[in-house]
Structures are given as C-alpha cells and as structure tokens.
Amino acid sequence: MLAIGCHLSTTKGYEAMGRTALDIGANTFAFFTRNPRGGNAKALDPADVAALQKLLGDEGFARLVAHAPYTYNPCSAKERAREFALQAMAEDLQRLEMLPGHYYNFHPGAHVGQGAERGIELIVDCLCQVMFEGQRTTVLLETMAGKGTEVGRSFEEIAAIIRGVIARRPELDGLLGVCMDTCHVSDAGYDIIGDLDGVVEEFDRVVGLERLRAVHINDSKNPRGAHKDRHEVIGGGYLGNPELGGGESVLQAIVTHPALRDLPFILETPHDELSGYAEEIAYLRGLADR
C-alpha cells in the first residue's frame, strides 16, 4: 500500500500526531522539529514520544519525515546565521534519537551571492559537524526549485554535497539521502511530466537511486523551469491539470514508478483543513492501486 501523509502539528504532542494521521488515512507523516519559522524547540515528553513509537509499530506506519525549519541557512554569508543553523540542526538530530529510525529533511540553503561552490562547501562543513557516527536518523537533502541563490537546484549540486561529506567523514555514508520534491524538480527544469523515466535515470546516474529515500508530492503553480517554488493542490497545477499540460496519468506515473512507489510520500499542498489532505491521500492511493 502506498505510504502517504502530510505535515502535522506537534502542538498536541507526538502520539496525537500519529492518531491524527490515522484519522485522515495516512500511514506516514511529516512534522517540523520546531516552529517552521525558527525559535526554540519545545521540550519533549519521553512518554509521549514512546507512545508514538508504539503506535507506529502497531499500525504499520512507514518511516516519518521530520522537517527542519525554513529559517536554517547553513550556507549563509552571515556567520551568525550559519552558527544558528549549525546549533539548531545539531540539537534536532540529538532530539530525534528519541524517535529513532526516521528521516530528517532540510533545505540546503541559499548562498546569497557567494556562489554555489562556496555554498556547497559551507553545507558540507555544517553536516560534518552536526552529524555523528551511530546516529539513527538519516539526513535528507531536499531537491530545490532554484529560486534566487538556492543550493540544491540540480542533482549535481546535491551529489556534490554528499560527496563532500563522505570525503571528510566516510563513516557518515549510510546516513545521507535525498528527498525529491515534485514541484521543486519541475520548477528546476526537470521534465517529470513528459519524461519521468529520464529524470529518474538522470538522478540515478548523478546521485544514485540508493540515496532516494522520500518524496514530497506536490503540484506546481508554475510551468517547468520557472524556478519559483509555488506549490499547488494535487490536480490544480501544471503536473496534475490536463489543461496545463499535466494530468492524472502524470500523478499516477509518480506514485507507481518502480523507483518511487515504495518510498514515503509527503503532501505539502496548500490546504487550510486536514480534510483536504485526507481527500488527496485517498485520491493518490487510488491511483497507486489501479
């Protein structure tokens, strides 16, 4: 069965997230490690985290995808911003040891005029400091749309970060992966509408399919190559709307592709109510089951 869910709030606790996921038909979900705009992390209740861990096992959940706040920029031109990202990411990874075996996804950051090469160096440096041998969380670099000076707009940039970390700390090799965002990849210029197989093959050639661990499944408000990163509800944008060149067959190809179908899928579509995610979960699972 397709493993699919959406972002859920930690406000009512960790076990509550799991039960909410079940209520909307999800068997995985994402959550921010702290307020998505930054700030201090809320203290964890070990009993609450343990209750979620038990629920996940009892109900057969797929791996979860914890998400770093958007405010982290490990390749900022400002030392203070880099230090904040380093400190917060290190803390996030230590906290996630209480919920072992899942994923920690982050946006690589923006080089802000320093150049992609320098940005990659700084991201590598950050990861080499915050990750530790024996950690039980896999860190995922998210593919980006290429807005502004974002790093990670191409598979080559993602691969360069991974290579850089492994060169310095080879013991971290098995702890690095990638989360592919369908909106971002399309906005970055990859033709997942007309040539999904070709995109997957290119990812395999440049990064390696063994690194692909999760998918953010989102429609896009913009055509391929727009570099704008504006998510749309499933079926409402260029990927899923036939009037814009996409369609149901594109979405079905994504959730049934042999390289993708067994990964956890996370929706980041613009809904104000959980009912919207419940509908998309049921719809995409139906496409996967056809």
Residue frames as qw, qx, qy, qz and C-alpha x, y, z in Angstrom:
[[0.000, 0.888, 0.460, 0.000, 0.00, 0.00, 0.00],
 [0.339, 0.662, -0.038, 0.667, 1.19, 3.50, -0.83],
 [0.490, -0.471, -0.404, 0.613, 2.86, 5.18, 2.16],
 [0.136, 0.531, 0.236, 0.802, 1.48, 8.71, 2.14],
 [0.334, -0.693, -0.509, 0.386, 0.73, 11.52, 4.55],
 [0.172, 0.834, 0.105, 0.513, 1.15, 15.25, 5.12],
 [0.225, 0.313, -0.482, 0.787, 2.64, 17.70, 7.59],
 [0.538, -0.647, -0.527, -0.118, 1.04, 17.51, 11.04],
 [0.126, -0.784, 0.244, -0.558, 1.30, 19.82, 14.03],
 [0.527, 0.033, -0.730, 0.434, 3.21, 18.85, 17.16],
 [0.255, -0.486, 0.163, -0.820, 1.06, 21.19, 19.27],
 [0.808, -0.352, 0.048, -0.470, -0.92, 18.40, 20.94],
 [0.594, -0.478, 0.646, -0.019, 2.04, 16.06, 21.23],
 [0.092, 0.401, -0.827, -0.383, 3.65, 13.26, 19.29],
 [0.230, 0.207, 0.949, -0.065, 1.14, 10.47, 19.91],
 [0.382, 0.651, 0.377, -0.537, -1.63, 12.87, 18.88],
 [0.259, 0.582, -0.496, -0.591, 0.10, 13.33, 15.52],
 [0.020, -0.111, 0.973, 0.200, 0.01, 9.59, 14.93],
 [0.255, 0.448, 0.807, -0.287, -3.67, 9.35, 15.78],
 [0.335, 0.695, 0.033, -0.635, -4.47, 12.33, 13.56],
 [0.127, 0.412, -0.755, -0.494, -2.62, 10.62, 10.74],
 [0.130, 0.172, 0.976, 0.015, -4.78, 7.53, 11.16],
 [0.300, 0.601, 0.515, -0.533, -7.92, 9.70, 11.14],
 [0.386, 0.710, -0.172, -0.563, -7.07, 11.10, 7.69],
 [0.941, 0.319, 0.100, -0.050, -5.98, 7.77, 6.20],
 [0.297, 0.804, -0.505, 0.104, -2.24, 8.46, 6.39],
 [0.961, -0.234, -0.050, 0.138, 0.41, 5.84, 7.15],
 [0.612, -0.008, -0.104, 0.784, 3.33, 8.27, 7.35],
 [0.019, -0.964, -0.254, -0.073, 3.59, 11.98, 8.05],
 [0.501, 0.367, -0.196, 0.759, 5.97, 14.91, 8.39],
 [0.391, -0.870, -0.286, 0.088, 6.43, 17.35, 11.24],
 [0.273, 0.794, -0.268, 0.472, 8.62, 20.35, 11.91],
 [0.661, -0.070, -0.560, 0.495, 11.28, 19.84, 14.56],
 [0.165, -0.447, -0.389, 0.789, 10.34, 23.27, 15.95],
 [0.335, 0.774, 0.267, -0.467, 8.31, 26.25, 14.77],
 [0.738, 0.427, 0.364, 0.375, 8.78, 26.28, 10.95],
 [0.234, 0.911, -0.022, 0.338, 9.88, 29.91, 11.16],
 [0.444, 0.421, -0.545, 0.574, 12.52, 29.08, 13.77],
 [0.503, -0.627, 0.200, -0.560, 12.83, 29.61, 17.51],
 [0.212, -0.392, 0.843, -0.301, 13.44, 27.30, 20.43],
 [0.509, -0.069, -0.809, -0.287, 12.29, 23.70, 20.30],
 [0.691, -0.463, 0.059, -0.552, 9.56, 22.60, 22.69],
 [0.247, -0.416, 0.842, -0.238, 10.73, 20.19, 25.39],
 [0.599, 0.037, -0.713, -0.363, 9.95, 16.56, 24.55],
 [0.719, -0.326, 0.397, -0.469, 7.90, 14.28, 26.78],
 [0.025, 0.355, -0.924, -0.138, 9.66, 10.88, 26.64],
 [0.411, 0.221, 0.836, -0.287, 6.44, 9.02, 27.46],
 [0.543, 0.657, 0.160, -0.499, 4.61, 10.81, 24.63],
 [0.315, 0.625, -0.624, -0.347, 7.37, 10.03, 22.13],
 [0.151, -0.166, 0.973, -0.046, 7.42, 6.39, 23.25],
 [0.528, 0.406, 0.616, -0.420, 3.64, 6.20, 22.81],
 [0.537, 0.682, -0.196, -0.457, 4.00, 7.42, 19.24],
 [0.115, 0.487, -0.847, -0.178, 6.76, 4.90, 18.56],
 [0.346, 0.084, 0.911, -0.210, 4.49, 2.09, 19.77],
 [0.563, 0.585, 0.333, -0.479, 1.58, 3.36, 17.68],
 [0.366, 0.662, -0.496, -0.426, 3.76, 3.50, 14.58],
 [0.003, -0.274, 0.959, 0.068, 4.75, -0.13, 15.05],
 [0.407, 0.265, 0.791, -0.372, 1.25, -1.34, 15.92],
 [0.536, 0.677, 0.267, -0.428, -0.31, 0.36, 12.89],
 [0.755, 0.198, 0.458, 0.426, 2.44, -0.42, 10.37],
 [0.162, 0.953, -0.017, -0.256, 3.48, 3.14, 9.58],
 [0.748, 0.460, -0.051, 0.475, 6.25, 3.83, 7.10],
 [0.529, -0.170, -0.214, 0.803, 9.17, 6.00, 8.16],
 [0.024, -0.924, -0.319, 0.208, 8.37, 9.55, 9.20],
 [0.535, 0.444, 0.084, 0.714, 9.98, 12.66, 7.70],
 [0.332, -0.765, -0.241, 0.497, 10.93, 15.26, 10.30],
 [0.451, 0.712, 0.204, 0.498, 11.50, 18.64, 8.63],
 [0.442, -0.249, -0.191, 0.840, 13.96, 21.34, 9.63],
 [0.117, 0.834, 0.324, -0.432, 12.54, 24.88, 9.80],
 [0.584, 0.713, 0.220, 0.321, 12.87, 27.05, 6.71],
 [0.122, -0.981, 0.145, -0.035, 14.92, 29.61, 8.62],
 [0.740, -0.415, 0.392, 0.355, 18.02, 27.41, 8.73],
 [0.611, 0.780, -0.133, 0.021, 20.63, 28.54, 6.22],
 [0.819, -0.414, 0.215, 0.335, 23.88, 26.63, 6.76],
 [0.632, 0.190, 0.286, 0.695, 25.48, 28.37, 3.75],
 [0.004, 0.968, 0.250, -0.022, 24.51, 31.94, 4.61],
 [0.482, 0.591, -0.180, 0.621, 27.01, 34.73, 4.01],
 [0.322, -0.721, 0.251, -0.560, 26.39, 35.78, 7.62],
 [0.317, 0.245, -0.854, 0.332, 28.34, 33.87, 10.26],
 [0.367, -0.074, 0.572, -0.730, 25.59, 34.33, 12.84],
 [0.800, 0.179, -0.069, -0.569, 23.02, 32.67, 10.57],
 [0.665, 0.308, -0.680, -0.012, 25.39, 29.77, 9.89],
 [0.068, 0.228, -0.800, 0.551, 26.01, 29.33, 13.61],
 [0.602, 0.010, 0.340, -0.722, 22.28, 29.29, 14.32],
 [0.830, 0.244, -0.334, -0.374, 21.71, 26.62, 11.65],
 [0.489, 0.321, -0.779, 0.226, 24.58, 24.51, 12.97],
 [0.156, -0.166, 0.712, -0.665, 23.43, 24.72, 16.59],
 [0.687, 0.095, 0.214, -0.688, 19.77, 24.05, 15.80],
 [0.788, 0.285, -0.474, -0.270, 20.45, 21.16, 13.41],
 [0.311, 0.282, -0.836, 0.352, 22.75, 19.52, 15.94],
 [0.357, -0.049, 0.603, -0.711, 20.04, 19.85, 18.57],
 [0.771, 0.193, -0.111, -0.597, 17.39, 18.49, 16.19],
 [0.679, 0.285, -0.673, -0.069, 19.44, 15.38, 15.46],
 [0.085, 0.185, -0.824, 0.529, 20.06, 14.73, 19.13],
 [0.535, 0.054, 0.385, -0.750, 16.33, 15.07, 19.90],
 [0.774, 0.252, -0.324, -0.483, 15.41, 12.72, 17.07],
 [0.277, 0.278, -0.904, 0.169, 17.41, 9.98, 18.77],
 [0.393, 0.033, 0.672, -0.627, 14.34, 9.63, 20.99],
 [0.768, 0.431, 0.264, -0.393, 12.38, 8.62, 17.85],
 [0.289, -0.486, 0.702, 0.432, 14.98, 6.52, 16.05],
 [0.469, 0.144, 0.827, 0.276, 14.98, 5.17, 12.53],
 [0.373, 0.810, 0.438, -0.112, 13.27, 8.00, 10.69],
 [0.550, 0.430, 0.220, 0.682, 14.31, 10.84, 8.37],
 [0.200, -0.747, -0.165, 0.612, 15.41, 14.44, 8.91],
 [0.509, 0.584, 0.418, 0.474, 14.81, 16.57, 5.83],
 [0.203, -0.741, -0.089, 0.633, 16.29, 20.03, 5.27],
 [0.508, 0.852, 0.088, 0.092, 16.62, 22.69, 2.58],
 [0.785, 0.068, -0.075, 0.611, 20.33, 23.00, 1.78],
 [0.271, -0.713, -0.149, 0.629, 20.14, 26.80, 1.94],
 [0.456, 0.860, 0.157, 0.166, 20.96, 29.86, -0.19],
 [0.725, -0.032, -0.041, 0.687, 24.50, 31.04, -0.88],
 [0.069, -0.939, -0.236, 0.240, 23.37, 34.69, -1.11],
 [0.337, 0.924, -0.180, -0.011, 25.87, 35.75, -3.74],
 [0.461, -0.642, 0.596, 0.138, 28.85, 33.72, -2.55],
 [0.458, 0.419, -0.695, -0.363, 28.44, 31.26, -5.42],
 [0.926, -0.126, -0.163, -0.315, 27.16, 27.68, -5.43],
 [0.730, 0.255, -0.545, 0.324, 30.63, 26.20, -4.93],
 [0.052, 0.341, -0.551, 0.760, 31.16, 28.16, -1.72],
 [0.685, -0.251, 0.089, -0.678, 27.62, 27.37, -0.62],
 [0.918, 0.023, -0.384, -0.092, 28.27, 23.66, -1.06],
 [0.477, 0.306, -0.607, 0.557, 31.49, 23.92, 0.99],
 [0.249, -0.323, 0.423, -0.810, 29.62, 25.56, 3.86],
 [0.845, -0.145, -0.078, -0.509, 26.80, 22.99, 3.80],
 [0.819, 0.154, -0.526, 0.169, 29.35, 20.17, 3.84],
 [0.217, 0.342, -0.583, 0.705, 31.09, 21.78, 6.78],
 [0.544, -0.289, 0.236, -0.752, 27.81, 22.07, 8.69],
 [0.924, -0.046, -0.232, -0.300, 26.79, 18.46, 8.08],
 [0.678, 0.254, -0.589, 0.359, 30.20, 17.19, 9.08],
 [0.007, 0.312, -0.548, 0.776, 29.80, 18.98, 12.41],
 [0.605, -0.179, 0.225, -0.743, 26.18, 18.16, 13.26],
 [0.914, 0.047, -0.308, -0.259, 26.07, 14.51, 12.17],
 [0.326, -0.591, 0.706, -0.213, 27.61, 11.79, 14.29],
 [0.397, 0.202, -0.882, -0.153, 28.62, 8.19, 13.78],
 [0.123, -0.192, -0.931, 0.286, 25.96, 5.83, 15.06],
 [0.369, 0.183, 0.219, -0.884, 23.08, 8.29, 14.81],
 [0.321, 0.260, 0.911, -0.004, 19.81, 6.54, 13.97],
 [0.389, 0.775, 0.296, -0.400, 18.29, 9.28, 11.82],
 [0.589, 0.227, 0.469, 0.618, 19.03, 9.56, 8.10],
 [0.005, 0.641, 0.037, -0.766, 19.57, 13.14, 6.93],
 [0.528, 0.530, 0.598, 0.286, 17.84, 14.01, 3.65],
 [0.106, -0.312, 0.203, 0.922, 18.84, 16.86, 1.34],
 [0.478, 0.634, 0.538, -0.283, 15.78, 18.23, -0.42],
 [0.422, 0.276, 0.498, 0.705, 15.85, 18.94, -4.16],
 [0.007, -0.608, -0.268, 0.747, 15.18, 22.64, -4.66],
 [0.499, 0.756, 0.424, -0.032, 13.43, 24.75, -7.30],
 [0.572, 0.185, 0.183, 0.778, 16.36, 27.10, -7.91],
 [0.076, -0.935, -0.296, -0.178, 14.69, 30.23, -6.56],
 [0.202, -0.950, 0.235, -0.027, 17.16, 33.05, -6.01],
 [0.237, 0.658, -0.707, 0.109, 20.52, 31.64, -4.90],
 [0.883, -0.260, 0.265, -0.287, 19.22, 28.31, -3.57],
 [0.064, 0.471, -0.874, -0.102, 21.73, 25.48, -3.46],
 [0.401, 0.096, 0.895, -0.171, 20.37, 22.08, -4.50],
 [0.547, 0.529, 0.024, -0.648, 18.68, 23.22, -7.69],
 [0.677, 0.440, -0.529, -0.261, 20.31, 20.39, -9.64],
 [0.979, -0.190, -0.077, 0.008, 21.12, 16.76, -8.97],
 [0.670, 0.414, -0.305, 0.535, 24.78, 17.69, -9.48],
 [0.102, -0.630, 0.344, -0.689, 24.70, 20.15, -6.56],
 [0.837, -0.405, 0.116, -0.349, 23.01, 17.59, -4.31],
 [0.958, 0.103, -0.161, 0.212, 25.59, 14.97, -5.30],
 [0.409, 0.582, -0.353, 0.608, 28.46, 17.41, -4.64],
 [0.449, -0.618, 0.315, -0.563, 27.26, 17.94, -1.06],
 [0.964, -0.214, 0.076, -0.141, 27.02, 14.22, -0.41],
 [0.828, 0.343, -0.226, 0.381, 30.45, 13.57, -1.92],
 [0.121, 0.690, -0.353, 0.620, 31.94, 16.38, 0.15],
 [0.671, -0.539, 0.282, -0.425, 30.61, 14.96, 3.42],
 [0.999, -0.035, 0.029, 0.028, 31.74, 11.42, 2.63],
 [0.631, 0.557, -0.302, 0.448, 35.21, 12.60, 1.62],
 [0.056, -0.620, 0.455, -0.636, 35.69, 14.18, 5.04],
 [0.473, -0.238, 0.678, -0.510, 33.71, 11.74, 7.13],
 [0.422, 0.130, -0.797, -0.413, 33.27, 8.40, 5.32],
 [0.037, -0.150, -0.923, 0.353, 31.58, 6.87, 8.37],
 [0.350, 0.387, 0.352, -0.777, 28.52, 9.03, 7.60],
 [0.120, 0.120, -0.740, -0.651, 27.98, 7.50, 4.14],
 [0.177, -0.340, -0.910, -0.161, 24.93, 5.44, 5.09],
 [0.095, -0.585, -0.579, 0.560, 23.28, 8.34, 6.92],
 [0.098, 0.438, -0.160, -0.879, 22.82, 10.66, 3.90],
 [0.361, 0.419, 0.807, 0.209, 19.91, 10.57, 1.48],
 [0.047, -0.012, -0.286, -0.957, 17.67, 12.74, -0.70],
 [0.318, 0.554, 0.668, -0.382, 14.03, 13.82, -0.63],
 [0.167, 0.160, 0.566, 0.791, 12.73, 14.57, -4.13],
 [0.248, 0.534, 0.424, -0.688, 10.10, 17.32, -4.28],
 [0.480, 0.450, 0.676, 0.332, 7.95, 17.03, -7.41],
 [0.142, 0.965, 0.214, -0.054, 7.12, 20.75, -7.53],
 [0.302, -0.808, 0.349, 0.365, 10.74, 21.73, -6.96],
 [0.563, -0.112, 0.685, 0.449, 12.14, 19.30, -9.51],
 [0.421, 0.669, 0.552, 0.266, 9.73, 20.50, -12.18],
 [0.011, -0.993, -0.061, 0.103, 10.35, 24.16, -11.33],
 [0.460, -0.629, 0.467, 0.418, 14.09, 23.44, -11.53],
 [0.375, 0.594, -0.472, -0.532, 13.63, 22.33, -15.14],
 [0.153, -0.139, 0.974, 0.091, 13.40, 18.54, -14.97],
 [0.532, 0.029, -0.410, -0.741, 10.67, 17.09, -17.21],
 [0.218, -0.002, 0.920, -0.326, 8.79, 14.85, -14.81],
 [0.629, 0.400, 0.254, -0.617, 5.63, 15.42, -16.87],
 [0.731, 0.548, -0.246, -0.323, 6.91, 14.16, -20.20],
 [0.700, 0.392, -0.576, 0.158, 9.89, 12.04, -19.21],
 [0.665, -0.649, 0.247, -0.276, 9.72, 10.80, -15.61],
 [0.975, -0.028, 0.065, 0.212, 11.80, 7.75, -16.51],
 [0.586, 0.573, -0.128, 0.559, 14.51, 10.01, -17.90],
 [0.229, -0.791, 0.250, -0.509, 14.53, 12.16, -14.76],
 [0.864, -0.443, 0.212, -0.111, 14.82, 9.09, -12.53],
 [0.906, 0.218, 0.012, 0.362, 17.62, 7.71, -14.71],
 [0.311, 0.723, -0.205, 0.582, 19.47, 11.03, -14.51],
 [0.533, -0.713, 0.265, -0.370, 19.10, 11.05, -10.73],
 [0.969, -0.186, 0.141, 0.087, 20.48, 7.52, -10.61],
 [0.744, 0.458, -0.064, 0.482, 23.44, 8.47, -12.81],
 [0.135, 0.723, -0.222, 0.641, 24.31, 11.64, -10.89],
 [0.430, -0.568, 0.412, -0.568, 23.33, 10.85, -7.30],
 [0.209, 0.100, -0.969, 0.081, 22.38, 7.16, -7.14],
 [0.587, -0.395, -0.426, -0.564, 18.90, 5.76, -6.54],
 [0.633, -0.267, -0.648, 0.328, 20.07, 4.20, -3.28],
 [0.182, -0.029, -0.321, 0.929, 20.13, 7.77, -1.92],
 [0.372, -0.289, -0.287, -0.834, 16.48, 8.49, -2.76],
 [0.132, -0.109, -0.884, 0.435, 14.53, 7.94, 0.46],
 [0.146, 0.594, 0.627, -0.481, 11.38, 10.11, 0.33],
 [0.168, 0.396, 0.518, 0.740, 9.16, 12.16, -1.99],
 [0.158, 0.441, 0.351, -0.811, 7.38, 15.44, -1.40],
 [0.225, 0.394, 0.773, 0.444, 4.44, 15.06, -3.75],
 [0.074, 0.646, 0.268, -0.711, 3.17, 18.50, -4.70],
 [0.495, 0.687, 0.433, 0.308, 1.60, 20.08, -7.74],
 [0.405, -0.232, 0.054, 0.882, 3.11, 23.33, -9.06],
 [0.236, 0.823, 0.320, -0.406, 1.57, 26.70, -9.85],
 [0.112, 0.794, -0.374, -0.465, 4.31, 27.27, -12.41],
 [0.879, 0.444, -0.151, -0.088, 5.48, 25.65, -15.65],
 [0.911, -0.119, 0.037, 0.392, 8.66, 23.61, -15.85],
 [0.604, 0.231, 0.004, 0.763, 11.82, 25.65, -15.38],
 [0.119, -0.878, -0.226, -0.405, 10.11, 28.62, -13.66],
 [0.505, 0.116, -0.502, 0.693, 12.42, 28.45, -10.60],
 [0.277, -0.525, 0.005, -0.805, 9.66, 29.89, -8.39],
 [0.247, -0.062, -0.879, 0.403, 8.70, 27.16, -5.89],
 [0.465, -0.055, 0.199, -0.861, 4.95, 27.72, -5.53],
 [0.097, 0.083, 0.991, -0.046, 3.04, 24.61, -4.54],
 [0.541, -0.042, -0.230, -0.808, -0.48, 23.85, -5.75],
 [0.732, -0.070, 0.536, -0.415, -3.11, 21.35, -4.66],
 [0.367, -0.082, 0.880, 0.289, -2.95, 17.97, -6.36],
 [0.344, 0.525, 0.740, 0.241, -4.57, 18.24, -9.78],
 [0.069, 0.924, 0.288, -0.242, -4.69, 22.02, -9.69],
 [0.139, -0.806, 0.351, 0.455, -1.33, 22.84, -11.24],
 [0.428, 0.640, -0.520, -0.370, 0.98, 22.08, -14.12],
 [0.056, -0.271, 0.961, 0.001, 1.64, 18.49, -13.02],
 [0.233, 0.234, 0.918, -0.218, -1.90, 17.28, -12.46],
 [0.424, 0.625, 0.304, -0.581, -4.13, 19.54, -14.55],
 [0.634, 0.283, 0.602, 0.393, -4.60, 18.41, -18.18],
 [0.272, 0.929, 0.241, 0.076, -5.44, 21.96, -19.24],
 [0.163, -0.918, 0.340, 0.121, -1.91, 22.97, -18.18],
 [0.505, 0.591, -0.624, -0.075, -0.15, 20.05, -19.85],
 [0.120, -0.296, 0.895, -0.310, -0.20, 17.56, -17.00],
 [0.733, -0.117, -0.349, -0.572, -2.95, 15.23, -15.86],
 [0.843, -0.372, 0.251, -0.296, -3.91, 12.22, -13.82],
 [0.946, 0.241, -0.141, 0.162, -1.56, 9.99, -15.78],
 [0.323, 0.652, -0.438, 0.528, 1.40, 12.10, -14.62],
 [0.482, -0.542, 0.436, -0.532, 0.40, 11.74, -10.98],
 [0.975, -0.076, 0.111, -0.177, -0.22, 8.02, -11.40],
 [0.769, 0.470, -0.322, 0.290, 3.19, 7.58, -13.02],
 [0.016, 0.656, -0.514, 0.552, 4.82, 9.20, -9.99],
 [0.628, -0.396, 0.467, -0.480, 3.09, 7.08, -7.32],
 [0.973, 0.072, 0.188, -0.113, 3.57, 3.84, -9.28],
 [0.489, 0.724, -0.482, 0.067, 7.11, 4.32, -10.60],
 [0.914, -0.098, -0.357, 0.168, 9.28, 1.37, -9.54],
 [0.498, 0.242, -0.378, 0.742, 11.95, 3.70, -8.11],
 [0.157, -0.347, 0.190, -0.905, 9.43, 5.76, -6.12],
 [0.637, -0.368, -0.430, -0.524, 6.39, 3.69, -5.17],
 [0.756, -0.331, -0.524, 0.212, 7.86, 2.16, -2.00],
 [0.315, 0.154, -0.318, 0.880, 9.08, 5.46, -0.57],
 [0.067, -0.641, -0.595, 0.480, 7.15, 7.61, 1.91],
 [0.161, 0.526, 0.391, 0.738, 5.20, 10.34, 0.07],
 [0.186, -0.515, -0.469, 0.693, 4.55, 13.60, 1.90],
 [0.171, 0.769, 0.470, 0.399, 2.00, 16.17, 0.73],
 [0.287, -0.371, -0.192, 0.862, 2.90, 19.85, 1.13],
 [0.067, 0.502, 0.575, 0.643, -0.09, 21.20, -0.77],
 [0.051, -0.147, 0.237, -0.959, -1.90, 24.42, 0.29],
 [0.457, -0.511, -0.668, -0.290, -4.89, 23.32, 2.40],
 [0.234, -0.516, 0.317, -0.761, -6.37, 25.08, 5.41],
 [0.793, -0.263, 0.287, -0.469, -8.12, 21.95, 6.68],
 [0.338, -0.327, 0.880, 0.064, -6.95, 18.37, 7.17],
 [0.719, 0.400, 0.508, -0.255, -9.93, 17.20, 5.13],
 [0.508, 0.778, -0.264, -0.260, -8.15, 18.48, 2.02],
 [0.010, 0.553, -0.833, -0.029, -5.18, 16.23, 2.75],
 [0.581, 0.040, 0.772, -0.255, -7.48, 13.29, 3.51],
 [0.716, 0.604, 0.184, -0.298, -9.02, 13.68, 0.05],
 [0.386, 0.751, -0.518, -0.137, -5.62, 13.86, -1.66],
 [0.287, -0.384, 0.870, -0.113, -4.35, 10.84, 0.28],
 [0.689, 0.257, 0.631, -0.249, -7.37, 8.78, -0.80],
 [0.622, 0.733, -0.045, -0.271, -7.08, 10.01, -4.39],
 [0.230, 0.705, -0.667, -0.073, -3.37, 9.26, -4.80],
 [0.419, -0.216, 0.868, -0.157, -3.68, 5.90, -3.07],
 [0.743, 0.436, 0.414, -0.294, -6.47, 5.08, -5.50],
 [0.524, 0.758, -0.338, -0.191, -4.19, 5.94, -8.43],
 [0.065, -0.566, 0.820, -0.052, -1.47, 3.74, -6.96],
 [0.541, -0.012, 0.800, -0.258, -3.87, 0.81, -6.62],
 [0.707, 0.514, 0.005, -0.487, -5.21, 0.87, -10.17]]
